[in-house]
Amino acid sequence: MAAPAIRRLMEEIMTATDWPVYTPWAREHYGRGLQEGVAEGKAEEAAKSVLLFAATAQTLQGMFGD
């Protein structure tokens, strides 16, 4: 390959957002990180829902009294 073709190919590889996971070690660690990230996201959403519920309940109690 000519130098410009190699450079263009390398730039395409480096700007790609999809990286394949080839080795068993990489698959295990990538999968574990992905699962932990999903679980963390679900926990954050649950915490936001609880806070929103509590704030709404407090507002309604303030509006309508005891």
N, C-alpha and C positions, 0 to 999 in steps of 0.2 A: 504494500500500500504506500501511496505517496504521503508525505508528511501532513498536508492539509486534510486528507481523508482520515488519517489516524487521529488528528487533533479533533476533528468534528465528531468522530465516533466516541472519543473519550469525553468530550463535553456533553454529549447526549447521555452517556452512562452516568456522569456525575450530577446531572440535573434531574435525573429520573427520581420520582418519589416512591416508586414501588421497588423495594429491595427483596430479592428472593432469599429464603432461609434454607440453606442446604444441609448443614450438618445436624445430627441428632442433638448435640449440645445446644446449638443455636435455636433449634425448634423448641426445645424444652424451656429455655430461658426467655425466648420471645413470647411463647405461649403463656408462661407464668406471669410475665410483666403485663401482657394484654389482659389476662383475667383479673389481676390485681387492680389495674386501671379501671376496668368496668365495675368492679365491686366498689371501688372508691367513689366513682361517679354516682352509683346508685345510692350510696350512703349519704353523699352530699345532697342529692335531690330529696331524700327522705328527711334530712335535717331542715332543709328549706321549707318543705311542706309542713312540718311540725311548727316551725316559727311563724309561718303564714297563718296557720290555724289558730295559734295562740294570740297573735296580734288581732285577728278578726274577732275572736271571742272577746277579747278585752275591749275592743272598740264597740261591739254590740252591747256589752254589759254597761259600758259608759253611756251609750245612747239611750237605753231602755231602763236603766237603773236596776236596782236589786229586785 
